[in-house]
């Protein structure tokens, strides 16, 4: 599981910010613990997921991790105009990953997935990165793309 080890290392290296876009978020204990610990040590951890599902069961499973992450201080955003299929990571404006690897078991262990790691360079500035660009403008740089902070449902209330 090379990708998993790389992602664990990226989480552990984050000092200021860690922004992740992923359509599928099915975490094992290692990834869940690392993300929670990063937020607890003061890293601005943000996870962007689809607001519109392509697979309803996976969509619900992805959301089942949200309460655990939110309690640790992770910020979670839903891309509301449609399905978000990006797989990007940004660590402290100095390292980025872009590729095909989702944060789920199949992607990390079964499929032949790949990502490119980028180190340094102007493209990794927070205001210009592929991970954060979607939060402020569409692919053509026009208008704001809507992301909404996830709010946990309150059970037992009408």
C-alpha positions as CSV (number, residue, x, y, z in Angstrom):
1,X,0.0,0.0,0.0
2,X,2.5,2.6,-1.2
3,X,-0.2,5.3,-1.7
4,X,-1.5,4.8,1.9
5,X,2.0,5.2,3.3
6,X,2.7,8.3,1.2
7,X,-0.6,9.8,2.4
8,X,0.1,9.0,6.0
9,X,3.5,10.7,5.6
10,X,1.8,13.8,4.1
11,X,-0.6,14.0,7.0
12,X,2.2,13.6,9.5
13,X,4.4,16.2,7.8
14,X,1.6,18.9,7.7
15,X,2.4,21.8,10.0
16,X,0.0,24.5,9.0
17,X,-2.6,23.2,6.5
18,X,-3.7,20.0,4.8
19,X,-6.4,20.3,2.2
20,X,-7.8,17.1,0.7
21,X,-10.3,16.6,-2.2
22,X,-11.7,13.1,-2.5
23,X,-14.9,11.6,-3.9
24,X,-14.7,8.6,-1.6
25,X,-13.6,8.7,2.0
26,X,-13.6,5.3,3.6
27,X,-10.9,5.4,6.3
28,X,-9.1,2.7,8.2
29,X,-8.0,3.4,11.7
30,X,-4.5,4.6,10.7
31,X,-5.8,7.3,8.3
32,X,-8.6,8.3,10.7
33,X,-6.3,8.6,13.6
34,X,-3.7,10.6,11.7
35,X,-6.2,13.1,10.3
36,X,-7.7,13.6,13.8
37,X,-4.3,14.0,15.4
38,X,-3.2,16.5,12.7
39,X,-6.3,18.6,13.5
40,X,-5.7,18.3,17.2
41,X,-2.1,19.5,16.9
42,X,-3.3,22.7,15.2
43,X,-3.1,21.8,11.5
44,X,-6.0,23.3,9.4
45,X,-7.3,20.1,8.0
46,X,-10.0,20.5,5.4
47,X,-11.7,17.7,3.4
48,X,-13.8,18.4,0.3
49,X,-16.2,15.7,-0.7
50,X,-19.1,15.6,-3.1
51,X,-22.4,17.1,-2.2
52,X,-24.1,15.0,-4.9
53,X,-23.5,11.3,-4.8
54,X,-22.7,9.0,-7.7
55,X,-23.0,5.9,-5.4
56,X,-25.6,6.4,-2.6
57,X,-24.2,3.7,-0.3
58,X,-20.6,5.0,-0.6
59,X,-21.9,8.5,-0.1
60,X,-23.5,7.5,3.2
61,X,-20.4,5.5,4.3
62,X,-18.2,8.6,3.5
63,X,-20.5,10.7,5.7
64,X,-20.3,8.2,8.6
65,X,-16.7,9.4,9.3
66,X,-17.7,13.0,9.5
67,X,-18.7,13.1,13.2
68,X,-15.4,11.6,14.3
69,X,-13.4,14.0,12.2
70,X,-15.5,17.1,13.1
71,X,-15.1,16.4,16.8
72,X,-11.3,16.5,16.3
73,X,-11.5,19.8,14.5
74,X,-11.3,18.7,10.9
75,X,-13.3,21.0,8.6
76,X,-15.5,19.2,6.0
77,X,-17.0,20.8,3.0
78,X,-19.5,19.4,0.4
79,X,-19.2,20.5,-3.2
80,X,-22.8,21.4,-3.9
81,X,-23.1,22.1,-7.6
82,X,-22.5,18.4,-8.6
83,X,-20.2,15.5,-8.2
84,X,-16.7,16.2,-7.1
85,X,-14.3,13.7,-8.5
86,X,-11.0,15.4,-7.8
87,X,-8.3,13.6,-5.9
88,X,-5.9,16.3,-4.7
89,X,-3.9,17.0,-1.6
90,X,-2.1,20.2,-0.6
91,X,0.3,20.3,2.4
92,X,1.5,23.6,3.7
93,X,1.7,25.1,0.2
94,X,4.9,23.1,-0.4
95,X,3.7,19.6,-1.3
96,X,0.7,18.5,-3.5
97,X,-0.6,15.2,-4.8
98,X,-2.8,14.9,-7.8
99,X,-3.9,11.6,-9.3
100,X,-6.4,8.8,-9.3
101,X,-6.1,7.5,-5.7
102,X,-9.2,7.7,-3.6
103,X,-9.2,7.4,0.2
104,X,-10.8,3.9,0.2
105,X,-9.6,0.3,0.5
106,X,-10.1,-0.6,-3.2
107,X,-8.1,2.4,-4.3
108,X,-5.3,2.0,-1.8
109,X,-4.9,-1.8,-2.0
110,X,-6.6,-3.4,-5.0
111,X,-6.5,-1.0,-8.0
112,X,-3.6,0.2,-10.0
113,X,-3.8,3.8,-9.1
114,X,-1.3,6.6,-9.4
115,X,-0.6,10.1,-8.2
116,X,2.0,12.7,-8.9
117,X,3.7,14.5,-6.0
118,X,4.7,18.1,-6.6
119,X,7.3,19.7,-4.4
120,X,7.7,23.5,-4.3
121,X,6.9,26.0,-7.0
122,X,4.5,28.8,-7.6
123,X,1.6,26.4,-8.4
124,X,1.5,25.3,-4.8
125,X,0.6,28.7,-3.3
126,X,-2.7,28.4,-1.4
127,X,-4.6,30.9,-3.6
128,X,-3.5,29.1,-6.8
129,X,-3.5,25.4,-6.0
130,X,-5.8,22.9,-7.7
131,X,-7.1,21.9,-4.3
132,X,-8.2,25.4,-3.2
133,X,-9.1,26.8,-6.6
134,X,-12.4,25.0,-6.7
135,X,-13.5,26.7,-3.5
136,X,-13.3,30.1,-5.1
137,X,-13.8,29.8,-8.9
138,X,-14.8,27.3,-11.6
139,X,-12.3,25.6,-14.0
140,X,-12.4,28.6,-16.3
141,X,-11.8,31.0,-13.4
142,X,-15.4,32.4,-13.5
143,X,-17.6,32.9,-10.5
144,X,-17.6,31.1,-7.2
145,X,-18.1,27.4,-6.9
146,X,-20.4,26.6,-4.0
147,X,-19.0,24.6,-1.1
148,X,-21.0,24.3,2.0
149,X,-19.6,23.3,5.4
150,X,-20.9,20.0,6.6
151,X,-23.3,20.2,9.5
152,X,-23.9,17.0,11.4
153,X,-27.6,16.0,11.6
154,X,-29.3,16.3,14.9
155,X,-31.0,12.9,15.6
156,X,-34.2,12.7,17.5
157,X,-35.4,16.2,16.4
158,X,-38.1,16.9,13.8
